[in-house]
Amino acid sequence: MKSVEAKWEAVFQKSYGTPKLNIISGKGCYLLADNKKRYLDFIGGIATSVLGHAHPAIIKAVRNQIATVAHVSNLYANPESIKLASKLIEMTGDEDARVFFCNSGAEANEAALKLSRKTGRTKVVSTLGGFHGRTMGALSLTGQSEKRDLFAPIIEKINYVPYGDITAMRRAVSKKTAMVIVEPIQGENGVITPPAGYLKALRELCDEYGTLLVIDAVQTGMGRTGFWFGYEHEEITPDVITLAKGLGGGLPLGAMIAIGPAAHLFKPGEHGSTFGGNPVSCAAGLAAINEIEKKALNEKALELGEFLKSELLTIEGVIEVRGRGLLLGIVLQQDWAKEIANYLLAKGVLVNAPNSNTIRIAPPLIVTKIECAKFVKIFTEVIANG
């Protein structure tokens, strides 16, 4: 019988590394592979499976919707997309906000980039280490040269400045700047958290020059950091929010939410997405939001994040734990994060190593304290014996 590696390589392009697991089912915070082994999922589809796997609320919403109508395109309205858009507007705290639905974070950032052109300006400021997607516009926004250089030339007039450095931002932003795009926490760069006051200072700077402040909440959104989008702790309101990953509760769904005057920049025919606002994905998104609210999972994320931080910092070989809520980066004393991730895999725990010395965890928001303690125990054993 062919291995999963051989099966994968026989049908897929080499855009990803060859996976070692073939996942066949999941329940709660666990996944089952075809090797009959259960895995504690502490990466959650890269911050996507906010309610874990096979959650009853998601199953019910998807079944009901797909039995009613699966797709209508953007030529017609559908109740689920209207309800979800209304809920997202409520979550922003600004009733004048307006929503554009798409399918992914990259598409949401592409939409934000196009929207910024409607200001009449073309210059953009992004941050070094930032990740905004792999399509050409989103890739151009991404502050990681190793991902961009192979596909040059990229979109011009994008300036990358050090993340968290407001002085560098002040030098880069001018009256010609259409937008500044920033993540509340840089997830793909190793879960980097900016200094306190950074986002607030960015808001003031963008106000000074009439520049759109775009918050990429793709990874920090949906309650993962204790707030709906991940910037609220600094008491700011951005001009644009991009959202995806956890928004669909495990189904493909993205959104670009524009607030204030930015909400009225697009005119009919200027942007679109065939599957944007798909009724099934929107039904799943509504179910996810309702469950997060009902169970106060955002507050729980903050509590469990603090528990994980305090426990992990006691482990010899761990020098720092970055992030907020259930988006954490465990910084190791040695550059062996990828090896540690493989050791954890062998022990039945799924994590991600975004760089050589950091383990990223983003478990489902339904994770329990017992499961967090189990993760810490296994992580401690792996570090000690690795």
Residue pairs with C-beta under 8 A, 6 or more apart in sequence:
2 10
4 19
4 20
4 21
4 22
4 34
5 18
5 19
5 20
7 22
8 18
8 19
9 18
20 345
21 33
21 35
21 39
21 345
22 33
22 34
22 35
23 31
23 32
23 33
23 34
24 32
24 33
24 34
25 31
25 32
25 53
25 54
26 32
26 41
26 49
26 52
26 53
26 54
27 52
27 53
27 54
28 52
28 53
28 54
28 55
28 364
28 366
29 40
29 41
29 42
29 52
29 53
29 363
29 364
29 366
29 367
29 368
29 371
30 38
30 39
30 40
30 41
30 53
31 38
31 39
31 41
31 53
31 350
32 38
32 39
33 39
37 348
38 348
39 345
39 348
39 349
39 350
40 348
40 349
40 350
40 371
40 374
40 375
40 378
41 49
41 52
41 53
41 350
41 363
41 364
42 349
42 350
42 351
42 361
42 362
42 363
42 367
42 375
43 350
43 351
43 352
43 360
43 361
43 362
43 363
44 50
44 52
44 362
44 363
44 364
45 245
45 250
46 219
46 245
46 352
46 362
47 187
47 219
47 224
47 245
47 246
47 327
47 362
48 245
48 246
48 248
48 250
49 246
49 249
49 250
49 364
50 222
50 223
50 224
50 246
50 249
50 250
50 288
50 292
50 297
50 364
50 365
50 366
51 57
51 58
51 249
51 250
51 287
51 288
51 291
51 292
51 364
51 365
51 366
52 364
52 366
52 367
53 250
53 364
55 249
55 287
55 291
55 366
57 287
57 288
57 290
57 291
58 249
58 250
58 284
58 287
58 288
60 287
61 283
61 284
61 286
61 287
62 251
62 280
62 283
62 284
64 283
65 80
65 279
65 280
65 283
66 280
68 279
69 78
69 279
70 278
70 279
70 280
71 275
71 278
71 279
71 280
72 78
72 279
73 274
74 272
74 273
74 274
74 276
74 277
78 277
78 279
78 282
79 279
80 279
80 280
80 282
80 283
80 286
81 101
81 277
81 278
81 279
81 282
83 282
83 286
84 99
84 101
84 277
84 282
84 285
84 286
84 289
85 99
85 101
85 255
85 277
87 286
87 289
88 97
88 99
88 243
88 255
88 257
89 95
89 97
89 98
89 99
89 257
91 228
91 229
91 289
92 229
92 237
92 241
92 257
92 259
93 237
94 237
94 259
94 260
96 259
96 260
96 263
97 257
97 258
97 259
97 260
97 263
98 257
98 258
98 263
98 264
99 255
99 256
99 257
100 108
100 111
100 255
100 256
100 257
100 258
100 266
100 271
100 273
100 276
101 253
101 254
101 255
101 273
101 276
101 277
101 278
101 282
102 108
102 110
102 111
102 244
102 254
102 255
102 256
102 273
102 275
102 276
103 244
103 252
103 253
103 254
103 273
103 275
103 276
103 278
103 281
104 133
104 244
104 252
104 254
105 132
105 133
105 138
105 216
105 218
105 219
105 242
105 243
105 244
105 245
105 254
106 132
106 133
106 134
106 135
106 138
106 254
107 133
107 135
107 138
107 244
107 254
107 273
107 276
108 218
108 242
108 243
108 244
108 254
108 255
108 256
109 132
109 133
109 137
109 138
109 141
109 181
109 214
109 216
109 218
109 242
109 256
110 133
110 135
110 137
110 138
111 242
111 256
111 271
112 179
112 181
112 214
112 240
112 242
112 256
113 124
113 137
113 138
113 140
113 141
113 155
113 179
114 137
114 270
114 271
115 212
115 240
115 256
115 258
115 262
115 265
115 266
115 271
116 124
116 178
116 179
116 212
116 214
117 178
118 265
118 266
118 270
119 178
119 179
119 210
119 212
119 265
121 176
121 177
121 178
121 211
122 157
122 176
122 178
123 157
123 158
123 159
123 174
123 176
123 177
123 178
124 141
124 157
124 158
124 159
124 177
124 178
124 179
124 180
124 181
125 158
125 159
125 160
125 161
125 169
125 172
125 173
125 177
125 179
125 180
125 181
126 132
126 141
126 142
126 143
126 158
126 159
126 160
126 161
126 180
126 181
126 182
127 143
127 160
127 161
127 162
127 163
127 181
127 182
127 183
127 186
128 143
128 144
128 160
128 161
128 162
128 163
129 143
129 144
129 163
129 186
129 189
129 190
129 192
130 141
130 142
130 143
130 144
130 160
130 163
130 181
130 182
130 183
130 186
130 189
130 216
131 142
131 143
131 144
131 147
131 183
131 186
131 187
131 188
131 189
132 138
132 139
132 141
132 142
132 181
132 216
132 218
132 242
133 139
133 141
133 142
134 142
134 147
136 151
136 154
136 155
137 155
139 147
139 148
139 151
139 154
140 148
140 154
140 155
140 158
141 158
141 181
142 148
143 160
143 163
144 188
144 189
148 154
159 172
161 168
161 169
161 171
161 172
162 168
163 182
163 186
163 189
163 192
163 194
164 192
164 194
164 195
164 198
166 198
166 201
166 202
166 205
169 180
169 201
169 202
169 205
170 205
173 180
173 205
173 206
173 209
173 211
174 209
175 209
175 210
177 209
177 211
178 211
178 212
179 211
179 212
179 213
179 214
179 239
179 240
180 202
180 205
180 206
180 211
180 212
180 213
180 214
181 214
181 216
182 199
182 202
182 213
182 214
182 215
182 216
183 215
183 216
183 217
183 218
183 219
183 220
184 194
184 199
184 215
184 217
184 220
184 225
184 229
184 230
184 231
185 191
185 192
185 193
185 194
185 219
185 220
185 225
185 230
185 323
185 324
185 327
186 192
187 219
187 220
187 327
187 354
187 360
187 362
188 219
188 354
189 354
189 355
190 322
190 329
190 331
190 354
190 355
190 358
190 360
191 322
191 323
191 327
191 328
191 329
191 354
191 358
191 360
192 322
192 329
193 322
193 323
193 324
196 234
197 234
198 234
199 215
199 231
199 234
199 236
200 234
200 235
200 236
202 213
202 236
203 213
203 234
203 236
203 237
203 238
205 211
206 212
206 213
206 239
212 239
212 240
212 262
213 236
213 238
213 239
213 240
214 238
214 239
214 240
214 241
214 242
215 229
215 230
215 231
215 238
215 240
215 241
215 242
216 242
217 229
217 230
217 231
217 241
217 242
217 243
218 242
218 243
218 244
218 245
218 254
219 245
219 327
219 362
220 229
220 230
220 231
220 324
220 327
221 228
221 229
221 230
221 241
221 243
221 244
221 245
221 246
221 247
222 228
222 243
222 245
222 246
222 247
222 288
222 289
222 292
222 365
223 246
223 292
223 297
223 298
223 301
223 325
223 365
224 230
224 246
224 298
224 301
224 325
224 326
224 327
224 362
224 365
225 301
225 302
225 323
225 324
225 325
225 326
225 327
226 233
226 298
226 299
226 301
226 302
226 305
226 324
226 325
227 233
227 298
228 298
229 241
229 243
230 324
231 238
233 324
237 259
237 260
238 259
239 258
239 259
239 260
239 261
239 262
240 256
240 257
240 258
240 259
240 262
241 255
241 256
241 257
241 259
242 254
242 255
242 256
242 257
243 254
243 255
243 256
243 257
244 253
244 254
244 255
246 288
246 365
247 253
247 254
247 255
247 285
247 288
248 281
248 284
248 285
248 288
249 284
249 285
249 287
249 288
250 284
251 280
251 281
251 284
251 285
252 275
252 278
252 281
253 278
253 281
253 282
253 284
253 285
254 276
258 264
258 265
258 266
275 281
291 297
292 298
292 365
295 366
297 365
297 366
298 325
298 365
300 365
301 325
301 326
301 365
302 324
302 325
304 325
304 326
304 367
304 369
304 372
305 323
305 324
305 325
305 326
305 327
305 328
307 369
307 372
308 321
308 326
308 328
308 361
308 372
308 375
308 376
309 321
309 328
311 372
311 373
311 376
312 318
312 321
312 328
312 330
312 376
312 379
313 320
313 321
315 376
315 379
315 380
315 383
316 383
316 384
317 332
317 333
317 334
317 383
318 330
318 331
318 332
318 333
318 383
319 331
319 332
319 333
320 331
321 328
321 329
321 330
321 331
322 328
322 329
322 331
322 358
323 329
326 361
326 362
326 363
326 365
326 367
327 360
327 361
327 362
328 360
328 361
328 362
329 354
329 358
329 359
329 360
329 361
330 358
330 359
330 360
330 361
330 379
331 357
331 358
332 340
332 357
332 358
332 359
332 383
333 357
334 357
335 356
335 357
336 356
336 357
336 386
337 353
337 354
337 355
337 356
337 357
337 358
337 359
338 353
338 356
339 386
340 353
340 359
340 382
340 383
340 386
341 351
341 352
341 353
341 359
343 382
343 386
344 350
344 351
344 359
344 378
344 379
344 382
347 378
347 381
347 382
348 378
349 375
349 378
349 379
351 359
351 360
351 361
352 359
352 360
352 361
352 362
353 359
353 360
354 360
361 375
363 371
363 372
363 375
